[in-house]
Amino acid sequence: MPLFSYRGRNARGDLVTGTLEGADSGTIADQLFNSGVTPVDIRPAASAIAAPQVPDWLKRLTAPKISDVDLMLFSRQMHTLLKAGVPILRAMAGLQESTRNRTLAEVIGDLRVSLDAGRELSSALRRHPAVFSPFYVALVRVGEATGQLDAVFDRLFKYQEFEKEIRDRIKTAVRYPIIVMVVIGVAIGIVNFFVIPAFAKIFETSKVALPLLTRVLIATSDLFLNYWYILAAALVGAVVMFNLWVGTEAGRYSWDKAKLRIPLAGSIVLRATLARFARSMSLALHAGVPIV
């Protein structure tokens, strides 16, 4: 029988590792459950031995991100399994085995460990704020209190589907202004790197006095040609500083306020934001979340 390597958590939450023989990973999982260990990762021992040791920071850097579609599928599948009467731990085990996103599979594995240790599902979800928003956790907590987890996951799926549709509409609305800005930037680069230098040589040989505007254009072109690396570094620095600024509460507020003033796209962003707010408030109140 093939040999499998596993990682899991015991009843105290300690990490345990080892190898077991079994027909497949499902058989190994059953053996571990029977011995009081909740499996987190099961893989053929040969691949685990052959795999090179990768530093944790590199694993985090190269780990696939959990997309909106992944979270939508998680909510939809949880609704389907719970509505069919599948126990939540067994549902989690099936989802962990079937999901293609390695990062989401690890998150589901941690949820299983937390549930097996006696935590509520909402508490387990709260341990992963980068994946599950406070709104998501609040609805699940209400579903636990009312015994309607399957219905809550169905509402969350529909809400996430609506959110994705709104985001797609916003991206479509701002795509045209972005394309125009990129085309203008490329045109400015071509003019400064190729067109103006060619005319500058002609003007230089003619020995005529040039208007102020023409001299400014030639000086700007020389700046691009001779100090392009400084300009590139300044551009990268500006992008980094902008991202850091937007990451702050005040910066995010100012940037969101500025987006509402973008011609054409601003009104679309405003309507989409109001629609998302109304939908979120309706879903939360309907599920029984307190308004304050």
C-alpha positions, 0 to 999 in steps of 0.5 A: 500500500502507498505511504502518505505523509501527514500533518495534523493537530491533536485535541490540544491543538499541537502540531503532529506529523508522521507517515501512514500506509493507506489506499488513498488520502481519504483512508489516511484521514479516517485513520487520523480522525479515529486516533484523535488527530485532525489532518491539515495536510496529507500527501504521498510520502515520495513527493513530500520527501522529494520536495525541496525545503522552502523557507516560510517567507518564500512560501507566503510570497508564492502562495496563491491568493484567495480570489473572490471566486474562491470565496464565492465557491466556498460559501456556495458549497457550504450552503449545499452541503449543510442543507443536505445534512452533511456534518460541518466537519465532514463538509470542511474535510470535503472542501479541503480535499476538493479545492484547487487553491492551496492557500484556501485549503490551508485556511479550511484545514485550520478551520477544521482544527478550530472546530475540532477544538470546540471553537464556534465557526465564527470564532474560527473565521475571525482568525483569518481576517484577510480572508473573511471580512467582519461582515462575513463573520457577523452573518455566520455568528447570527446563523450559528445563533439561529441555527440557519447556517445553510441559509446564511451561506446562501445569502453570503454567496448571493451577496458576494456574487452581487459584489463581484458584479458591482466591482466588474462594472466599476472596472469597466467604467474606469477602464476607458480613462485609464487607457486614454491616460496610458496612450497619452503617456506613450505619446508623450514619451515618443515625442520626447524621445524621438520627435523633438530630438530630431527637430532640435538638431535641425534648429541647432544647425539653422542658428535661429532664435527659438521661441520660449515654448520651443526652448521649453519643449527641447529642454524637457526632451533633454531631461527625458533623454539624459535623466530618464533613470532619475525620472523612472526612480521618481515615478516608482517612488511616487507609486510606492508613496501613493500606495502607502498613503492610500493604506492610511485611513485619511489617505483612503478617505481622500482617494475615495472622495477624489474618485467620486469627482472623476468625470463620467466614472465618478457618478457610476462609482457613487451609484455602485457604492450606494447599491453595495451599501443598501444591499449589505444593510438589507442582508445584515438586517434580514439575517438579524445583525443588530443595526448598531 
